[in-house]
């Protein structure tokens, strides 16, 4: 698994695309949260990272499929998947190795954003940021990133076309993150069912963790979604 993990890491940074994706992610975050007037964290008048944690999932929704779109699609297209299956590795080890390799890249992208928290803490006149809520939000953002990684990897296992893998992964991530919230707004669910429909979406559990309270139900939800898509990916590569 560690060999596959390193291979995934090296593959992402073997071309300019990987570096460009991370630079664009960090640059876009920096512009949105310190430069653009409508979203700048410095214009709120109080020390809060709520704006960042509200918009970051939308940026990750496009970044992570960019990271994962080549994971298996390029293996199929380049004919190296057959060689990969000859190695003394199970299908689960291949899938999880690729998952952790991509997740490390996501973590690498998230770590520099912690400078926002340190910056606001230093600039705050009194009180500072809510440390508990900030830590909870970063845990939620990491779990959300892990789900998007599993979805993107699964999308890549269906096709040998990286563009199709990107579009498919981004679409499913969008549905899981915001689709259930939109669905709950339909009049049909106005009799109290809207709450349960929202519970099916990622955003509901992400907001719950972002309050700084780690609920085991939210953790189980994220882990269940990850396991579902990883099992689906495992079945796909076994059919190849």
HELIX and SHEET records of a PDB file:
HELIX    1   1 UNK A    2  UNK A   12  1                                  11    
HELIX    2   2 UNK A   16  UNK A   34  1                                  19    
HELIX    3   3 UNK A   41  UNK A   43  5                                   3    
HELIX    4   4 UNK A   50  UNK A   68  1                                  19    
HELIX    5   5 UNK A   73  UNK A   78  1                                   6    
HELIX    6   6 UNK A   81  UNK A   85  1                                   5    
HELIX    7   7 UNK A   91  UNK A  111  1                                  21    
HELIX    8   8 UNK A  114  UNK A  123  1                                  10    
HELIX    9   9 UNK A  131  UNK A  156  1                                  26    
HELIX   10  10 UNK A  162  UNK A  174  1                                  13    
HELIX   11  11 UNK A  175  UNK A  179  3                                   5    
HELIX   12  12 UNK A  180  UNK A  184  1                                   5    
HELIX   13  13 UNK A  187  UNK A  189  5                                   3    
HELIX   14  14 UNK A  194  UNK A  199  1                                   6    
HELIX   15  15 UNK A  202  UNK A  210  1                                   9    
HELIX   16  16 UNK A  216  UNK A  239  1                                  24    
END                                                                             
